């Protein structure tokens, strides 16, 4: 995998583009348009968000991390529980 150095500079174009990508992924996963992502949309959000980093060698393929769909879903459910509030992931107020 490649180095993440371009993303470490808060003023870099690469970091700005990544932020915009993530906001767009979040917005598409926010099916109720309330600034929140529900648990059932979280796996899709993660898979979409990591597509471009994978294309450019910044992240491993899903199949490398999770050999089965069940393992991926279980890991994402655990991650969602760790980062969410109540039963949704809130975009917050920035």
ABEGO torsion letter per residue (X at the ends): XBBAAAAABAABAAAAAAAAAAAAAAAAABAAGAGBBBAAAAAAAAAAAAAAAAAAGABBBAAAABABAAAAAAAAAAAAAAABBEABBBAEBX
